[in-house]
């Protein structure tokens, strides 16, 4: 320990001395001059006392003392100042060399700028989304609590409302836990009415997240229950609606036409929920959870709530999940008691509760995509570096005589190595500086094109971590660009290099082979990147060619949510939608009108059901399907094809037999060898007391999730038989562009209720576009990188062959003089290019087959070893290589043998 401390003290003392000397150099030079004069004068005085004349004594003292400049040089070297002088010389020499070759310098700097800038921009995204902690206090201890119903499947999903207080009360592993549920409200009183996204939250939620309002307060435990109309605003809504005035506290706003008192405003940086997590729609405001009596009685049903919790210090995920299994038993006990009070039985109902790290829930779905993008841009940088290294070695080949001369007159190899490293660092830092400027623009382009599902995109910036990442890349690249050419060009025998006086002599095979290997590496890396891009393109084509089950053209949709207090009776709700439908049908440009509780591609309700006569074996699980309640001519409007039976009619009302329309896949699964028409099913388990519904129609399958998701079983129920549904997605098919009738839809709604806010007015084409946004984003980036890699590979082939032709001019002249034809020379050069390309293609295909399995999660109906993709990439690379080889080959064909034989 003492020895290490002494060494550290000695190092720091030496560092302080060096800094002091460097900063006070002029003073140090003056002191050395004074000291040298003192010693000379002292010796001269001694000689004068011995009888030597003064002038002769001074001369003899200087001779005895030696050259003062040499002594001063030794003093500077002892103080470390020679290094700075020599470094300055190397920098000036390097800059002069770069100025003499402006074309070479521009190509190298631009190539590096593209590679480094792209890497910095992508890393800024990866850093913000994957590497940086979530924007909450001690975010590594935050978890999302989910429930598992084994009779439905192993995947965890959201929590049932009555379970929230039980989880909070029964657990022993959480410091805090808070429930929440995404909601929407009609927000009025501030200009035009609008729909806003809100979170109904437990009073403990903000404490769980470790965040406090910027002004005001959070909800108390007493205010969490139904009946307390309080609201906390997001910072953005506070700024937009109230100009950021502190006096907003105590004011009221109208939500669903009820007054809510503002008690707080959250900080600017606070966003919750984050995209990616359950119910991941960022809220504009927060209100108390306020579970109603009906919601508290939804035991084992209505799994639409989420729970965020903070683990106690020292509690791991294994211990937390073991405790939650005990909590699940306690929750089941409450279910059993509720069922007993209602004279019902739970049967074999099972429930599990699990905790998942919040970070994994937020970033997990995006991790494969972002890692693929980071790997792709890393390949681009590697290709750029190989390209530049090849250019530097070609440039260094012309400096072999210079290096030999410098070695012959006494220059040390370390000094030459330092010169090359300084030149490499100059190029790397110039390219890195330009690349960093490009990264600012690229980062903005990336953010503008990102899908809404990317969490924390607002936090993407070129911060210190990105700058450090860029600095490390530049330093490593600069060092490599200095060391490799120095090792490659430094002759083992300077005399042999000086004797070689013929410029046109062919180079040694080793050096030609090194450049060929570098080009083959470029081609191989480009093949890997192009194969990845090709697989993503093929997947995207398959996604776009997927039949969604309906026709999205000319369809406009809008969400209508009727305030429950204003429309409390079923008759009011039915009357509103009837009048709205009549108004829209009479609007010019609108061909059909309908509505549904959900829309294709956007998810929706799921229902457990039992086909008539079905007796599932123990442990077989429940039958689950997506379920939509449809209004009017919705199925016909969306062009969901009727395969057998009929659509709903106006006669399917509350007084008639309750009916259903089912999807083709459901009919095939449960009645594979029978006609499904006329069959019956009911909601719930076989013990359910719900009434039977008769199947009157079978329609084609519709994608209820994204286009690349599995097709789910689906049922449709007529709105008139449900009773009422205050919230509907209204859909209209227009004669022209959907946007042309958006104003008419708003006018029709406001003609019935001027305060009513329409939400999510969008065409179905826009819905499809959003569902493919993530794939389009990753494809566009990887495709751009692959195109850049292809250009760099072509540049590498062209540069190496062009340099080879120039170096072999004398050889080519001899060949032509001996009878070789132009076609022979052309074939020789093209064969050289294709041979190198062929090696790169073989290595690249092998690498692609080894690494494209990382893309598996991003592929759709395409395998990692897709033959058409591999064949297309091989053909593309071969054509590009042939094109890049042709120009040098043409130049070789035109070599005049008489000129070439005199070429030196």
MARKE-416780 format. One record per residue (C-alpha): y, z, x; residue in one letter. Coordinates in steps of 0.1 Angstrom, whole numbers, plus 2048, in hexadecimal, padded with zeros to 3 digits. Each point is the difference from the previous one (the first is absolute). Example, Ala and Ser with C-alpha at 12.3 -4.5 7.8 and 13.67 -1.06 7.14 Angstrom:
7D384E87Ba 8227F980Es 
This chain:
800800800x 81880A81Cx 7F77E1813x 8087E97E3x 8218137FAx 80A7FB825x 7F77DB7FEx 8157FC7E0x 81D813810x 7FE7E981Fx 8007E17EBx 81D80B7EBx 81480981Fx 7F97DE80Fx 80A7EF7E0x 8218137FEx 8077F8824x 7F97DB7FAx 8167FF7E1x 81C812812x 7FE7E881Dx 7FF7E17E9x 81D80B7ECx 81580981Ex 7F67E3817x 8237F880Dx 80482480Ax 7DE801811x 8087E0814x 82181080Bx 7EE81F80Bx 7E67EC814x 81C7ED811x 812820809x 7DF81080Dx 7F87E1816x 82480080Ex 7FD825808x 7E07FB813x 80E7E2814x 820813807x 7ED81F80Cx 7EA7EC818x 81E7EC80Dx 813821806x 7E280D814x 8017E0815x 826802805x 7FB82380Ex 7E77F2818x 81B7E880Dx 7F87E17ECx 81F7ED7F3x 8058047DAx 7FB7DC7F7x 7E17FD814x 7F48227F3x 8047F57DCx 7ED7E0807x 7E4812812x 7FE81A7E4x 7FC7E57E6x 7E57EF815x 7ED821804x 8048087DBx 7F37DE7F4x 80C7EA7E4x 8138147E6x 7F77E87E4x 7DB806807x 8068257FFx 8137FD7E0x 7E47EB7F1x 7E781B809x 81681A7EFx 8027EB7E1x 7DB7FB800x 7FA825803x 8178067E2x 7EF7E57EBx 81F7E97FFx 7EF7E2810x 7EA7FC7E2x 81F7FB7EAx 80F7E7818x 7E07EC802x 7FB8027DBx 8237F27FBx 7F87E4818x 7E07F87EDx 8138007DFx 81B7E880Dx 7E57EA810x 7EC7FF7E0x 81F7F87EAx 8097E3818x 7DC7F37FDx 8018017DAx 8227EF7FFx 7F27E4815x 7E57F97E6x 8128037DFx 7E57ED7ECx 7E481580Dx 8148207FBx 8097F77DCx 7DC7F77F7x 7F282180Fx 81B8167EFx 7FC7EF7DEx 7DA803802x 802824808x 81B8077E6x 7EA7F17E5x 7E281580Ax 813821806x 8177FC7E2x 7E37FA7E9x 7ED81E80Ex 81E8177FDx 8067F57DCx 7DC8057F5x 7FE821813x 81E80C7EDx 7ED7FB7E0x 7E081080Dx 81481D80Dx 8128077E0x 7E27FB7E9x 7E280C814x 80B81581Ex 81F8137F4x 7F88207EBx 8077FF7DBx 82480A7F7x 7F68237F5x 7FE822813x 7DF805813x 7F37E17EFx 7DF802813x 7F681D7E8x 8087ED7E0x 7E37F47EBx 7FB7EF7DEx 7E78117E9x 7EA7E97ECx 7E38037E8x 7DE7EF800x 7EB7FA7E1x 7DD7F880Dx 7F57F17DFx 81C7E5805x 7FD7FB825x 80580F823x 8247F5804x 81A81B7FCx 81D7FB7E7x 81C8127F0x 7FF8237F0x 7FE80A7DCx 81F8137F4x 7F08217F6x 7F0802823x 821803812x 8068257FAx 7DB808806x 8027EF822x 820813809x 7F18217F4x 7DC7FF80Dx 8037F1823x 801816820x 80B7E4819x 8227F47F4x 822810808x 80E7ED7E3x 7F57E57E8x 8147EC7E7x 7F67E77E5x 8137E17F6x 7FD7E17EAx 8147E0801x 8147FA7E0x 81A7E97F3x 81F8097EBx 81B7ED7EEx 81F809814x 8207FC7EBx 82480D801x 8097EE821x 8067DB7F7x 7E47EA7F3x 7E08137F7x 7E57FD81Ax 7DD80C807x 7FD81881Dx 7E280C812x 7FC826800x 7E781A80Bx 7F681D7EAx 7FA81B81Ax 7F4824804x 81A81880Cx 7EC805821x 8007DB80Ax 8207FF815x 7F6820811x 7DE7F1807x 8117E2811x 818816812x 8207F07F3x 81F80F7F0x 81C7EF7EBx 81F7F5813x 8148117E4x 7F48167E3x 7DD80F7FDx 7DC7F87F6x 7EE80B7E0x 7F48237FCx 7DD8097F4x 80D80A7DEx 8117DE7FCx 7E07EC807x 7F48047DCx 8087E97E3x 8228037F0x 815803820x 8157E1802x 80B800824x 8037E4819x 8037FC826x 80F7DF80Bx 7F67EA81Ex 81C7FB81Ax 8017DB7F7x 8058067DAx 81A81B809x 8147E6814x 7FC7E47E8x 8068127E0x 81881C80Ax 8107F4820x 7F181D814x 81781A7F0x 7F4824804x 80E8087DDx 7E17EE7F1x 7EE8227FEx 80080D7DDx 8077DE7F1x 7E77F17E7x 7EF7DE7FFx 7EC7F17E3x 7DB7F9806x 7EE7F27E3x 8208097EDx 7FD825807x 819813816x 7F480C822x 815817816x 8037F6825x 7F781D816x 7FC7EF822x 8017E1816x 7E67F981Bx 8087F4823x 8077DC80Ax 7E07FD814x 7E980F7E5x 7E97E87EFx 7E380B7EAx 7E77F57F7x 7FB7E781Dx 7F07DE7FBx 7DB801807x 7F98227F1x 7F48067DDx 81D7F97E8x 8137F381Ex 8207F57EEx 81F80F810x 8128157E5x 8257FE7F7x 7FF8237F2x 7E981E7FAx 7FB8157E1x 7EA81F7F9x 7DB7F77FBx 8018117DDx 7DC7FB7F6x 7FE7FF7DAx 7E68117EBx 7EE7DF7FBx 8007F9826x 7F3823808x 7E37F97E8x 7F57E0812x 7E4811812x 7EC7E6814x 8167E47F3x 8217EF808x 7FD7FF826x 8247F5805x 80E81C815x 801807826x 80181F815x 810803822x 7F881F814x 808810822x 7E380F814x 80382280Ex 804801826x 7DE7FD811x 7EE7F27E1x 7ED7E0807x 7F67E57E7x 7DC80B800x 8098247F7x 8197F47E6x 7E67EA7EFx 7E681B800x 8188177EEx 8097E47E7x 7DC7FD7F6x 8028257F5x 8207F77EEx 7EE7E47EEx 7E78197F3x 81C8157F2x 8107E27EFx 7DE7F77F1x 7FE8247F2x 8227FA7EEx 7F27E07F2x 7E08127F4x 81581B7EFx 8177E57EFx 7E17ED7F4x 7F08207F3x 8208097EDx 7FF7DD7F1x 7DB8047F8x 7F87E3818x 7EA7FD81Fx 8087F3823x 7DD7F2803x 7FA7F5825x 8257FB807x 807804825x 821804813x 809800825x 821807811x 80A7F4823x 81E800817x 80A7E1813x 81B7FF81Cx 8207F47F1x 8077EA81Ex 7DF7EE7FBx 8077FA7DCx 8227F1808x 7F87EB81Ex 7DB7FB7FDx 8007E07ECx 8197F0817x 7F180B821x 7E87E2804x 81C7E77F9x 819810818x 7E680481Cx 7F77DB7FCx 8247F6802x 80581681Fx 7E17F1810x 80C7DD7F8x 82280580Fx 7F081081Ex 7EC7E0805x 8207EC7FEx 80F81681Bx 7E17FC816x 8017DA7FCx 825800808x 7FA81581Fx 7E37EA80Cx 8177E17FBx 81C810814x 7E880C81Bx 7F47DC804x 8237F3803x 80981B819x 7E17F7815x 80A7DB7FFx 82380980Bx 7F281681Bx 7EA7E480Dx 8207EE80Bx 80B81F813x 7E1803816x 8137F281Fx 81C8187FAx 7E881E7FEx 7EE7F481Fx 8217FD813x 80C8227F6x 7DE80F80Ax 8017EE821x 82380E80Ax 7F58237F8x 8058087DBx 7E781A7F4x 7E87F77E3x 80C81F7EDx 8247F3802x 7F47DE7F2x 7ED8117E5x 81F8137F6x 8147E07FFx 7E67F17E8x 80081F7EAx 8268017FEx 8007DB7F5x 7E48087E7x 81481E7F2x 81F7EB7FEx 7EF7E67EAx 7EE81B7EBx 8208147F9x 8147E17F8x 7E57F57E9x 7FC8237F2x 8258037F9x 8017DF7EEx 7E080A7EEx 80F8217F5x 81D7ED7F1x 7E77E97EEx 7ED81E7F4x 81E80C7ECx 8007E07EDx 7DA7FE7FDx 7FF8247F3x 8197F77E4x 7EB7E17F7x 7E18157FFx 81081A7E9x 80E7E67E9x 7DE7F07FCx 7EB81F7FCx 7EE8077DFx 80A81E7ECx 7DF811808x 80B807824x 80A825803x 81F80B812x 80D7DD807x 82380F7FEx 7F881481Fx 7F77E2816x 8197FF81Dx 8027F9825x 80182580Ax 7F9811821x 7DA7FC7FCx 8047DA7FCx 8187FE81Ex 7E7814815x 7E47E97F5x 8157E280Ax 809810821x 7DB806808x 7F77DC7F7x 81C7F2815x 7F881781Ex 7DB7F7800x 8077DB7FBx 81A80081Cx 7E9811818x 7E47E87F8x 8177E2805x 80980D822x 7DE80B80Dx 7EB7E27F5x 8157E4810x 80581581Fx 7DA804804x 7FA7DC7F8x 8197F0818x 80081881Dx 7ED7ED81Cx 7E6811814x 8097EA81Ex 8257F7801x 7FB7E881Dx 7E87EB7ECx 8197FD7E4x 81B7F6818x 7EA7E580Fx 7FA7F17DDx 81C7E77FFx 7F57E87E5x 80D8097DEx 7E97E87EEx 7E080F80Cx 7EA80D7E5x 8008267FBx 7E2816807x 7E68027E5x 8058257FCx 8247FD7F6x 7FA7E37E9x 7E48147F1x 81681E7FAx 8197EC7ECx 7E47EF7EDx 7F18237F7x 82280B7F4x 8037E27E9x 7DD8057F3x 80A8247F8x 81E7F47EDx 7EB7E87ECx 7E681A7F9x 81A8197F3x 8107E57EBx 7DE7F77F1x 7FA8247F6x 8228027F0x 7FD7DF7EEx 7DD8097F3x 80F8207F2x 81D7ED7F0x 7E87E67F3x 7EA81A7EFx 81E8107F0x 80C7DE7F4x 7DE7F87F1x 7FF8227EFx 8227FB7F2x 7F67DE7F2x 7E18107F0x 81781B7F0x 8187E67F3x 7E37EB7F2x 7F281E7EEx 8017FC7DBx 81481E7F2x 7F17FA7DEx 8217F67EFx 81C7E7804x 81F811810x 8187E27FDx 81E8047E9x 7F78247F7x 81B81B801x 7F88257FCx 8158207FBx 7F78247FBx 80C8117E0x 7FD8267FEx 80D80F7E0x 80E823803x 7E78177EFx 81A8167EEx 8127E27F1x 7E07EE7F7x 7EA81E7F6x 7EE7F07E3x 7E67E4802x 8137EC7E5x 81F7FF815x 7EE7F481Fx 7ED7E57ECx 8207F57EEx 8127FC821x 7E67EA810x 7FC7EC7E1x 8257F87FEx 8027F9825x 7E37E77FEx 8107EF7E2x 8217FD813x 7F07F281Fx 7EB7E77EDx 8207F27F0x 8117FD823x 8047DC80Cx 7EC7FA820x 7E581B7F8x 7DE7F17F6x 7EB8207FBx 805826800x 7E781C806x 7FC822811x 7E7816812x 7FE82380Dx 7FB7F0823x 8027DF811x 7E77ED816x 802808826x 8128217F9x 7E48177F7x 7FE8157E0x 7EB8187ECx 7DC807807x 7E880B7E5x 7DD80E7FFx 7EB7F07E5x 7DD8007F2x 7EF7E07F3x 7ED8067DFx 7DC808807x 806809825x 7F081F80Dx 808803825x 7E8813816x 80B82180Fx 8197FB81Cx 8057DC7F8x 8268057FCx 8187F47E6x 8077DC7F5x 8257F980Ax 8177E37F7x 8247F6800x 80F8027DEx 81F7EF7F1x 8108047DEx 80F7DE7F7x 81B7F67E7x 8057E07EEx 7F57E0811x 7FD80F823x 7DE7F2808x 8097DD7F4x 822802811x 7F1808822x 7E67E57FBx 7E3818805x 7E47E97F5x 7EB8087E2x 7DC7F9808x 7EF80B7E0x 80B8117DFx 8258037F7x 82180E80Ax 81081D7EDx 8127F87E0x 8198117E9x 7E380C7EBx 7F481781Dx 81481E7F5x 7F98257FAx 7EF7F97DFx 7E67E780Dx 7E2804816x 80A80B823x 7FA7E3818x 8007F7825x 8017E2816x 7ED803821x 8007ED820x 7E47E980Ax 7F481681Cx 7FC81E7E9x 7EC7EC7E7x 7E97F281Bx 7FB82280Fx 7F68137E0x 7F17E47ECx 7F37E781Ax 7E67F07E9x 8108077DFx 81F7F57EDx 81B81A805x 8137F67E0x 7FA81A7E5x 7F581A819x 8128227FFx 80C81A819x 8148207FFx 817813818x 7F281C814x 7DC80D806x 7E37FB7E9x 8088227F1x 8247F57F8x 80B8037DCx 8177E1802x 7FA7E47E8x 7EE7DF807x 8137E0808x 7F17DE7F9x 8027E3819x 8107E27EFx 8097EB81Ex 7F77F9825x 81B7F4817x 8017F6825x 80381981Cx 82380980Ax 80B80F822x 80E8227F7x 806809824x 80C7E981Dx 7F17DD802x 7E980B81Dx 7F281E7EDx 7DF8027EEx 8017F57DCx 7FD81E7E9x 7F08027DEx 81A7FE7E5x 8058087DBx 81C7F77E8x 80A8137E1x 8197F57E5x 8208147FFx 8008037DAx 7DF814801x 80C81981Bx 81B8107ECx 81E7FB816x 8097FC825x 824806808x 7FD7EE821x 7F77DB802x 8047E4819x 8107E57EBx 7F67DC80Bx 80F7DF7F5x 7F77DD80Ax 81E7EA805x 8057DB7FDx 8137FF821x 80481881Dx 7F98247F6x 82180C80Ex 8127EA7E6x 7F58167E3x 805822811x 8228047F1x 7F27F77DDx 7E581B804x 81B81A809x 8167F57E3x 7E38037E8x 7F882480Cx 82480B7FFx 8057F07DEx 7E781B7F4x 80B81D817x 81E7FC816x 7F781E815x 7DD7F5808x 7FA7F7825x 7E87E480Ax 7EB80581Fx 7EF7E9818x 80D7DF7F2x 7EB7E7814x 7EC7E07FEx 7DB800804x 8057E881Ex 81481C810x 7E48197F9x 7E77E9811x 8177FB81Dx 804826804x 7DA8057FFx 7FC7E881Ex 81F80D813x 7EC815818x 7E97E380Ax 81D7E8802x 813818817x 7E4804818x 7F77DB7FFx 8247F5807x 80281781Fx 7DE7F880Fx 8067DB7F8x 821800812x 7F181281Ex 7E37E7801x 8187E37FFx 81381081Dx 7E0805813x 7F67DC7FBx 8227F480Ex 7FD81781Ex 7DC7F4807x 80C7DC7FFx 81C809818x 7E7810817x 7E97E1800x 81E7E8805x 80F81581Cx 7E0804814x 7F77DB7FDx 8237F5808x 80181781Fx 7DD7F480Ax 80B7DB7FEx 81F807814x 7EC81281Bx 7E57E4801x 8187E3802x 7F37F7823x 7DC8037F4x 8067EA7E2x 8127E6815x 7E27FF817x 7E87FC7E2x 8167E37F2x 8027F0822x 7DA801802x 7FD7EE7DFx 80281A7E5x 80F7F27DFx 8198107EAx 7E58087E6x 7EC81281Bx 81E816809x 8088067DBx 7DB80A7FAx 80181781Fx 81E8147F5x 7F68027DBx 7DD80B80Ax 81081C815x 81480B7E3x 7E47FE7E7x 7E8812817x 81781E803x 8067FF7DAx 7DB7FE7F9x 7FA820815x 81C8117EDx 7F27F57DEx 7DD80D808x 80E82180Bx 8188027E3x 7E67F97E6x 7EA81B80Fx 81D818800x 8087F77DCx 7DD8067F4x 800822812x 82180C7F2x 8067EF7DEx 7EB81B7EFx 81F815803x 80F7E87E6x 7E48057E8x 8148177E9x 81B7E57FEx 7E97E37F8x 7F77F37DDx 7E17EA7FAx 8007F6825x 7EA80D81Bx 80D809823x 7EC7E380Ex 80B7E67E7x 7F47DE80Ex 81D7EB7F1x 81A817810x 7EF7FF822x 7FC7DB7FFx 8247FB7F5x 80D81681Cx 7EB7EF81Ax 80C7DE7F5x 82480B7FFx 7FF80F823x 7EF7E280Ex 81A7E87F1x 81D81580Cx 7F1803823x 7FA7DA801x 8247FA7F6x 80D81981Ax 7EA7EF81Bx 80B7DD7F7x 82380180Fx 7F580C822x 7E47E67FFx 8187E47F8x 81680B81Dx 7E2800817x 7F87DC7F5x 8227F480Bx 7FD80D824x 8097E4819x 7E680281Cx 8197F481Bx 81981B7F6x 7E481A7FCx 7F27F9823x 82380680Fx 80581F7E9x 807820814x 
